[in-house]
């Protein structure tokens, strides 16, 4: 995976411009936390009530996305206060986030297998579908704004990492929505755990990237 900033065009920003862009990145991280907390609570609650493994997994991922944005927000706030951030603490925090992704993947896989073997049929959830549609509206916009700020700062690794996290949330929304939508249309119970397995695959991939400190946007990620 390419590293943001390598090969990027040189930018010359004044200190006020740099501070303003950093504040913008902080506000985007704060909005991400607030949105994902609400999204996660609703998704987990509705998913547990309806027995929808993929929706619960999506809600738990929202919590993980919030944790990542909290990390970004804290570092940006520290940068605004002191101009520097503790790189060692960031690496330790990223490894902790990686562990939560692996836990999420294990949960979704175990519950999905149990659902398939037990032949459990989840209830449909229009609220869950509406939540996912809302995510597909908000998250692409949010990911783009973060990426633009990161690029404006000359390829800021921290903010571009947050943009990559948000983009993963978009992909998870698509996966989960397809599973729930097809279940709503066909009544095929196996579609939900299969969608959950897709979420697990994303979680494992993202967890590995977090562990290696490579949660960044690819250069070929075009709008």
RONU-999197 format. One line per field, with one value per atom (N, C-alpha, C): residue number from 1; x, y, z. Coordinates in steps of 0.02 Angstrom, whole numbers, plus 32768, in hexadecimal, padded with zeros to 4 digits. Layout:
residues N
resi = c(NUM	...);
east = c(X	...);
north = c(Y	...);
up = c(Z	...);
//
This chain:
residues 223
resi = c(1	1	1	2	2	2	3	3	3	4	4	4	5	5	5	6	6	6	7	7	7	8	8	8	9	9	9	10	10	10	11	11	11	12	12	12	13	13	13	14	14	14	15	15	15	16	16	16	17	17	17	18	18	18	19	19	19	20	20	20	21	21	21	22	22	22	23	23	23	24	24	24	25	25	25	26	26	26	27	27	27	28	28	28	29	29	29	30	30	30	31	31	31	32	32	32	33	33	33	34	34	34	35	35	35	36	36	36	37	37	37	38	38	38	39	39	39	40	40	40	41	41	41	42	42	42	43	43	43	44	44	44	45	45	45	46	46	46	47	47	47	48	48	48	49	49	49	50	50	50	51	51	51	52	52	52	53	53	53	54	54	54	55	55	55	56	56	56	57	57	57	58	58	58	59	59	59	60	60	60	61	61	61	62	62	62	63	63	63	64	64	64	65	65	65	66	66	66	67	67	67	68	68	68	69	69	69	70	70	70	71	71	71	72	72	72	73	73	73	74	74	74	75	75	75	76	76	76	77	77	77	78	78	78	79	79	79	80	80	80	81	81	81	82	82	82	83	83	83	84	84	84	85	85	85	86	86	86	87	87	87	88	88	88	89	89	89	90	90	90	91	91	91	92	92	92	93	93	93	94	94	94	95	95	95	96	96	96	97	97	97	98	98	98	99	99	99	100	100	100	101	101	101	102	102	102	103	103	103	104	104	104	105	105	105	106	106	106	107	107	107	108	108	108	109	109	109	110	110	110	111	111	111	112	112	112	113	113	113	114	114	114	115	115	115	116	116	116	117	117	117	118	118	118	119	119	119	120	120	120	121	121	121	122	122	122	123	123	123	124	124	124	125	125	125	126	126	126	127	127	127	128	128	128	129	129	129	130	130	130	131	131	131	132	132	132	133	133	133	134	134	134	135	135	135	136	136	136	137	137	137	138	138	138	139	139	139	140	140	140	141	141	141	142	142	142	143	143	143	144	144	144	145	145	145	146	146	146	147	147	147	148	148	148	149	149	149	150	150	150	151	151	151	152	152	152	153	153	153	154	154	154	155	155	155	156	156	156	157	157	157	158	158	158	159	159	159	160	160	160	161	161	161	162	162	162	163	163	163	164	164	164	165	165	165	166	166	166	167	167	167	168	168	168	169	169	169	170	170	170	171	171	171	172	172	172	173	173	173	174	174	174	175	175	175	176	176	176	177	177	177	178	178	178	179	179	179	180	180	180	181	181	181	182	182	182	183	183	183	184	184	184	185	185	185	186	186	186	187	187	187	188	188	188	189	189	189	190	190	190	191	191	191	192	192	192	193	193	193	194	194	194	195	195	195	196	196	196	197	197	197	198	198	198	199	199	199	200	200	200	201	201	201	202	202	202	203	203	203	204	204	204	205	205	205	206	206	206	207	207	207	208	208	208	209	209	209	210	210	210	211	211	211	212	212	212	213	213	213	214	214	214	215	215	215	216	216	216	217	217	217	218	218	218	219	219	219	220	220	220	221	221	221	222	222	222	223	223	223);
east = c(802B	8000	802C	8019	8040	8038	806A	8069	8057	8022	800F	8049	804F	8084	80BF	80CA	8100	80EB	8112	8102	80CD	80B5	8081	80A0	8078	8090	80A2	80D8	80EC	80BA	80A8	807A	809C	808E	80AA	8071	8068	8030	804B	8028	803A	8023	803D	8029	7FDE	7FC0	7F77	7F50	7F67	7F45	7F4A	7F86	7F90	7F64	7F61	7F38	7EEE	7ED7	7E91	7E7F	7EAB	7E9E	7E9F	7ECB	7ECE	7E8E	7E75	7E35	7DFC	7DFE	7DCB	7DCD	7E0A	7E11	7DF7	7E04	7DEC	7D9F	7D80	7D37	7D19	7D39	7D20	7D26	7D5D	7D66	7D31	7D23	7CF1	7CAB	7C9C	7C5B	7C56	7C8D	7C8D	7C7D	7C9B	7C8F	7C45	7C2A	7BE4	7BB4	7BBF	7B93	7B98	7BD5	7BDD	7BC4	7BC7	7BAB	7B5F	7B3D	7AF5	7AE6	7B0B	7B01	7B0D	7B42	7B53	7B1E	7B06	7AD3	7A94	7A7E	7A41	7A4A	7A83	7A8F	7A92	7AB6	7ABC	7A78	7A53	7A12	79E1	79DC	79AE	79C5	7A07	7A21	7A14	7A1C	7A0F	79C5	799B	7952	793A	7959	7944	796D	79A3	79CE	79F7	7A0A	7A30	7A7A	7AA0	7AE7	7B0D	7AFF	7B25	7B18	7ADB	7ACB	7AED	7AF0	7B15	7B5E	7B79	7BBF	7BCD	7B9E	7BA5	7BA5	7B7A	7B77	7BB7	7BD2	7C11	7C4A	7C48	7C7B	7C76	7C38	7C30	7C53	7C51	7C75	7CC0	7CD8	7D1F	7D34	7D09	7D17	7D1A	7CEE	7CEE	7D30	7D47	7D86	7DC0	7DC1	7DF6	7DF3	7DB6	7DAF	7DC0	7DB2	7DC7	7E13	7E35	7E7E	7E96	7E78	7E8C	7E7E	7E42	7E30	7E5F	7E72	7EA0	7EE4	7EFB	7F3D	7F3A	7F03	7EFD	7EF7	7ED2	7ECC	7F10	7F37	7F7A	7FA6	7F9E	7FC5	7FB4	7F74	7F5F	7F7A	7F7F	7F97	7FE3	8005	804D	8075	8054	8078	8097	8093	80AE	807E	8085	805D	808A	8075	809D	8095	80C7	80C2	80BE	80E1	80DF	8099	8078	8034	8005	800F	7FE4	7FEC	802A	8035	8014	8019	7FF9	7FAD	7F92	7F49	7F31	7F58	7F45	7F45	7F74	7F75	7F38	7F23	7EE7	7EA9	7EA6	7E6E	7E70	7EAC	7EB2	7E95	7EA2	7E87	7E3B	7E1D	7DD4	7DB7	7DDB	7DC4	7DC5	7DFA	7DFE	7DC7	7DB8	7D81	7D3F	7D35	7CF8	7CF1	7D29	7D27	7D16	7D34	7D26	7CDC	7CC1	7C7B	7C4C	7C58	7C2C	7C31	7C6E	7C76	7C54	7C5E	7C3F	7BF3	7BD9	7B90	7B74	7B99	7B82	7B7F	7BB3	7BB4	7B7C	7B73	7B3D	7AF9	7AF0	7AB0	7AA5	7AD9	7AD3	7AC4	7AE9	7AE0	7A9D	7A87	7A48	7A0B	7A15	79DD	79B2	79D0	79A9	7995	7958	793F	7936	795E	7957	7918	7901	78C9	78E3	78B6	78CB	78D0	78F5	78FE	7900	78C8	78C6	78EE	78EF	7917	7960	7977	79BC	79CD	79A1	79AC	79B0	7983	7984	79C4	79DE	7A1C	7A56	7A57	7A8D	7A8B	7A4E	7A47	7A62	7A53	7A6C	7AB9	7AD6	7B1E	7B3C	7B1A	7B33	7B2F	7B08	7B04	7B3A	7B40	7B6D	7BB7	7BC5	7C0B	7C34	7C1B	7C44	7C57	7C27	7C36	7C6C	7C65	7C95	7CDA	7CDE	7D1F	7D41	7D19	7D35	7D4F	7D29	7D40	7D81	7D86	7DC3	7DFE	7DF3	7E29	7E41	7E12	7E24	7E4E	7E3B	7E62	7EA8	7EAB	7EEC	7F19	7EFC	7F24	7F3A	7F0D	7F1E	7F58	7F5F	7F97	7FD5	7FD6	8011	8016	7FDD	7FDD	7FE4	7FBD	7FC0	7FA9	7FD7	7FC9	7F8F	7F8E	7F5B	7F15	7F0A	7EC7	7EB4	7EE5	7ED6	7EC5	7EE3	7ED2	7E89	7E74	7E2F	7E00	7E14	7DEC	7DE5	7E1B	7E1A	7DEA	7DEB	7DBD	7D75	7D66	7D22	7D0D	7D3C	7D2C	7D1C	7D3E	7D2E	7CE7	7CD1	7C8C	7C5B	7C6C	7C41	7C3B	7C73	7C71	7C49	7C50	7C29	7BDF	7BCE	7B88	7B6B	7B91	7B7A	7B6F	7BA0	7B9C	7B60	7B58	7B21	7ADD	7AD9	7A9A	7A85	7AB6	7AA5	7A8A	7AAB	7A93	7A4D	7A40	79FE	79CA	79DD	79AD	7998	79C8	79B7	798E	799D	7974	792C	7926	78E3	78BC	78DE	78BC	78B1	78E0	78DD	78CC	78DA	78CE	7902	7939	796E	7999	7992	79B4	7A00	7A1A	7A63	7A86	7A60	7A7F	7A9C	7A7B	7A93	7AD7	7AE0	7B22	7B58	7B46	7B77	7B8E	7B5E	7B71	7B9E	7B90	7BBA	7C01	7C08	7C4B	7C72	7C4F	7C70	7C8A	7C62	7C77	7CB5	7CB5	7CEE	7D2D	7D26	7D60	7D7B	7D4E	7D64	7D86	7D69	7D84	7DCA	7DD4	7E17	7E4A	7E35	7E62	7E73	7E40	7E4C	7E75	7E68	7E8E	7ED7	7EE5	7F2B	7F4D	7F28	7F44	7F52	7F23	7F2D	7F69	7F70	7FA7	7FEA	7FEC	802A	8033	8000	8005	7FFF	7FD6	7FD0	7F89	7F61	7F1C	7F1C	7F25	7F29	7F02	7EF4	7ED2	7F03	7EED	7F15	7F16	7F4D	7F52	7F20	7F0B	7EDC	7E94	7E87	7E42	7E24	7E09	7DEE	7DA7	7D91	7D4C	7D1E);
north = c(7FC4	8000	803E	8070	80AD	80D6	80FE	8129	816F	818D	81D0	8200	822F	825F	8250	820E	81FB	820B	8233	8244	827A	8294	82C7	830A	8335	8377	83A0	83C5	83EE	8427	8433	8469	8498	84D7	850A	852D	851E	853B	8567	859D	85C7	85A5	85BB	859C	85A3	85DF	85E4	85B3	85AA	857C	8534	8523	84DF	84D3	8504	84FE	84F8	851F	851D	84D9	84BE	847C	8446	844E	841E	8421	845E	8464	8444	844C	842E	83E2	83C7	837F	8368	8390	8380	8380	83B3	83B6	837A	8365	832B	82EB	82E5	82AB	82AC	82E7	82EC	82DB	82F2	82E1	8296	8278	822F	820A	821F	81FE	8204	8240	824B	8222	8223	81FF	81B4	819B	8153	8138	8161	814B	8140	8171	816A	812F	812B	80F5	80B1	80AC	806C	8055	8084	8072	805A	807F	806B	8028	8020	7FE2	7FA5	7FAA	7F71	7F62	7F96	7F8B	7F69	7F85	7F69	7F24	7F1B	7EDB	7EA4	7EB3	7E81	7E70	7EA3	7E97	7E6C	7E76	7E51	7E13	7E09	7DCF	7DD4	7E11	7E1C	7E22	7DED	7DEB	7E23	7E2D	7E5F	7EA6	7EB4	7EF6	7F03	7ECF	7ED5	7EE1	7EBA	7EC3	7F09	7F23	7F66	7F99	7F8F	7FBD	7FBB	7F7F	7F79	7F9A	7F93	7FB5	8001	801A	8062	8078	804D	805C	805E	8030	802E	806B	807E	80BA	80F7	80F8	8130	8131	80F6	80F3	810D	80FB	8113	815F	817A	81C2	81E7	81C7	81E5	81EC	81B7	81B8	81F1	81F7	822D	8271	8278	82B7	82CB	829C	82AB	82C1	82A1	82B3	82F7	8305	8346	837E	8370	83A1	83AE	8378	8380	83A8	839C	83C2	840D	841B	8461	8482	845B	8478	847E	8449	8446	8443	8435	842F	83EB	83BF	837B	8349	830A	82D4	829B	8273	823B	81FF	81F3	81BD	8178	816F	812E	811E	8150	8145	8135	8156	8149	8101	80E9	80A5	8073	8080	8052	8054	808F	8095	8072	8078	8056	800A	7FF0	7FA8	7F93	7FBD	7FAE	7FAE	7FDE	7FDE	7FA0	7F8A	7F4D	7F11	7F0C	7ED3	7ED4	7F0F	7F12	7EFC	7F0A	7EF2	7EA6	7E88	7E3F	7E20	7E41	7E29	7E2E	7E65	7E6D	7E37	7E28	7DF4	7DB1	7DA1	7D61	7D5C	7D92	7D92	7D85	7DA9	7DA3	7D5D	7D42	7D00	7CCB	7CCD	7C9C	7CA0	7CDD	7CE5	7CD2	7CE0	7CCE	7C83	7C60	7C17	7BF9	7C14	7BFB	7C04	7C3E	7C4B	7C1D	7C0F	7BE3	7B9B	7B84	7B3F	7B35	7B6A	7B64	7B73	7B8C	7B9C	7BD4	7C02	7C39	7C6B	7C82	7CB3	7CF6	7D28	7D6A	7D8E	7DBD	7DE6	7E1C	7E36	7E6D	7EAD	7EDD	7F1B	7F57	7F79	7FB5	7FEE	7FEF	8022	8019	7FD9	7FCB	7FDF	7FD1	7FE4	8030	8053	809C	80B8	8099	80AF	80A7	8070	8063	8093	80A3	80D3	8118	812A	816A	8169	8130	812B	8133	8118	811E	8165	818E	81D5	81FE	81F1	821A	8206	81C4	81AF	81BE	81B7	81C9	8213	823D	8285	8291	8270	8279	8261	8228	820D	823C	8258	8286	82C6	82E2	831F	8313	82DA	82CA	82C4	82A2	8298	82DB	8307	8349	8371	836D	8390	8371	832E	830D	831E	8320	8331	837B	83A6	83ED	83F9	83CD	83D2	83AE	839E	8380	8335	8315	82CC	82B8	82D8	82CB	8283	825A	8214	8209	8231	8228	8232	8269	8279	824A	8238	8209	81C4	81B2	8173	8174	81AD	81B4	81B0	81CD	81C8	8180	815A	8114	80EC	80FC	80DB	80E8	8126	8138	8115	810F	80ED	80A4	8084	803F	803A	806D	806E	8070	8094	8097	8051	802E	7FEB	7FBB	7FC2	7F97	7FA6	7FE6	7FF8	7FD7	7FD8	7FB9	7F6F	7F4E	7F06	7EF3	7F17	7F08	7F17	7F4E	7F61	7F2D	7F14	7EE1	7EA2	7E8E	7E53	7E5C	7E95	7EA2	7EAC	7ED0	7EDD	7E9D	7E72	7E33	7E06	7E08	7DE1	7DFB	7E3D	7E5B	7E46	7E40	7E2F	7DE4	7DBC	7D74	7D49	7D64	7D3C	7D06	7D08	7CD6	7CE7	7CBE	7CCD	7CCA	7CA2	7C9A	7CDA	7D08	7D44	7D70	7D71	7D9C	7D86	7D45	7D31	7D37	7D2D	7D35	7D7E	7DAD	7DF4	7E00	7DDD	7DE2	7DCB	7D96	7D7D	7DB1	7DD6	7E0B	7E40	7E52	7E82	7E68	7E27	7E0A	7E10	7E05	7E0B	7E52	7E83	7EC8	7ED7	7EBC	7EC9	7EAD	7E70	7E51	7E7A	7E8E	7EB6	7EF8	7F1A	7F5A	7F52	7F1C	7F0F	7F03	7EDF	7ED3	7F14	7F3E	7F7F	7FAB	7FAA	7FD1	7FB9	7F76	7F5A	7F6E	7F71	7F83	7FCE	7FF5	803D	8056	8035	8046	8057	8071	8084	80C5	80C0	80FC	80F2	8128	8125	8110	80E7	80D7	8112	8119	8150	814B	810D	8104	8108	8121	8128	8167	8164	819E	81AB	81E8	81F8	81DC);
up = c(8000	8000	8000	7FDB	7FD6	8015	8022	805E	804A	8069	8058	8062	8035	803B	800D	7FFD	7FD1	7F8A	7F67	7F23	7F1E	7F58	7F57	7F45	7F27	7F13	7F52	7F4D	7F85	7F8E	7FCD	7FDB	800C	8003	8030	8052	8092	80B7	80EE	80FA	8133	8172	81AA	81EA	81F7	81EA	81F4	81C7	8188	815B	8174	818C	81A7	81E4	8210	824C	823A	8209	81F5	81D7	81AD	8190	81C6	81F6	822D	8256	8263	8287	825F	821C	81F3	81F8	81F8	8200	8244	8278	82BC	82BD	829E	829D	8279	8243	821E	8248	826D	8299	82D0	82EC	8321	8307	82CA	82AC	82A1	828B	8280	82C0	82F7	8338	834A	8346	8359	832E	82ED	82BF	82CA	82D2	82D9	831B	834F	8390	8389	836B	8361	8332	82FC	82CB	82EB	8313	8332	8364	838E	83BF	839D	836A	8346	8324	8302	82DC	8309	8341	836F	838E	83A3	83C3	8392	8356	8325	830F	8307	82F2	8325	8365	839A	839D	8397	839A	835F	8324	82E9	82DD	8303	82F9	82BA	82A7	8269	827A	826B	827B	8257	8218	81F2	820C	8222	823B	827E	82A8	82E8	82D9	82AA	8298	827D	8256	823B	8273	82A5	82DE	8306	8310	8335	830E	82CC	82A4	82AB	82B1	82BC	82FB	832F	836C	8361	8339	832A	8301	82D1	82AA	82D9	830A	833A	8361	8376	839C	8372	8332	8307	82FF	82F8	82F0	8331	836A	83AA	83AC	8396	8393	8367	832C	82FE	831D	833B	8359	8391	83BB	83F2	83D8	83A4	8388	8366	8343	8323	8357	838C	83C2	83E2	83EC	8408	83D9	8398	8368	836B	8373	8377	83B6	83ED	842C	842D	8417	8420	83E0	83A8	8369	835D	838F	8388	83A8	8395	83B2	83C5	83F5	840E	83DE	83B4	8382	83A3	83DA	83FC	8416	8433	844B	8411	83D8	839F	8386	8383	836D	839B	83DD	840D	8406	83FB	83F2	83B3	837D	833F	8348	836E	837A	83A3	83D3	83F9	83CC	839E	836E	8343	832F	8307	832B	836B	8393	8392	8398	8398	8355	831E	82DD	82DB	82F6	82F6	8321	8359	8384	835E	833B	8314	82E0	82BC	8289	82A7	82E1	8302	8315	8331	8345	8309	82D3	8299	827B	8277	825A	8285	82C6	82F4	82F0	82F4	82F2	82AD	8279	8236	822C	8243	823E	8268	82A5	82D0	82AF	8290	826E	8234	820D	81D3	81E9	821B	8232	8255	8278	829D	8273	8237	820B	8226	824C	8268	8232	8235	8205	8228	8218	8238	8220	8249	8233	8203	81DA	81AF	81D9	81BF	81E5	81B5	81B0	8186	81A5	81E8	820A	81FA	81FB	81EB	81A4	8176	8130	8129	814B	8149	8165	819B	81BA	8189	8165	8136	80FB	80E4	80AE	80C4	8102	811D	811E	8131	8133	80ED	80BB	8076	805C	807C	8069	808D	80CF	80F9	80F0	80F2	80F5	80B7	807A	8040	8041	8054	8059	808D	80C7	80FD	80E9	80C9	80B3	8082	8054	8022	8044	8073	8095	80BB	80DC	8100	80D0	8099	806A	804D	803E	8023	8056	8095	80C9	80CE	80CF	80D3	8099	805D	8022	8024	803C	8041	8071	80A2	80D1	80B8	8077	8059	8062	806A	8073	80BC	80E7	812F	813D	8157	8162	8192	81C6	81FA	81DF	81BC	81A2	8169	813F	8109	8125	815E	817E	8195	81B1	81C7	818B	8152	8116	80FF	8104	80F1	811E	815F	818E	817A	8169	8157	8116	80E8	80A9	80B5	80E4	80F5	810E	8135	814E	8114	80DF	80A4	8086	807E	8061	808C	80CE	80FB	80F6	80ED	80E4	80A6	8070	8032	803C	805B	8066	8091	80C8	80F6	80D7	80B2	8092	805E	8038	8007	8029	8060	8084	809F	80C0	80DD	80A7	8072	803C	8019	800B	7FEA	8018	805A	8088	808A	8088	8088	804B	8012	7FD3	7FCC	7FE2	7FD5	8012	804D	808A	8094	806F	8076	80B3	80E8	8127	8122	80F3	80EE	80D5	80B8	809D	80D4	810E	8144	815F	8172	8189	8153	8114	80DE	80DB	80E2	80E5	8121	8158	8193	8186	815F	814E	8126	80FC	80D5	8105	8136	8168	818D	819D	81C0	8196	8155	8129	8129	8126	8129	816C	81A2	81E5	81EC	81D2	81D6	81AE	8172	8148	816B	8185	81A5	81E5	8209	8246	8237	8201	81EE	81DB	81B5	81A2	81DF	820F	824C	8274	8279	829E	8280	823D	821B	8213	8229	8224	81DE	81B5	816E	815B	8189	8179	8153	8111	80E8	80A8	8086	8046	8010	7FE0	7FA6	7F76	7F52	7F22	7EEA	7EDB	7EA3	7EB9	7EF5	7F0E	7EF2	7EB7	7E96	7EAB	7EA3	7EB3	7E7E);
//
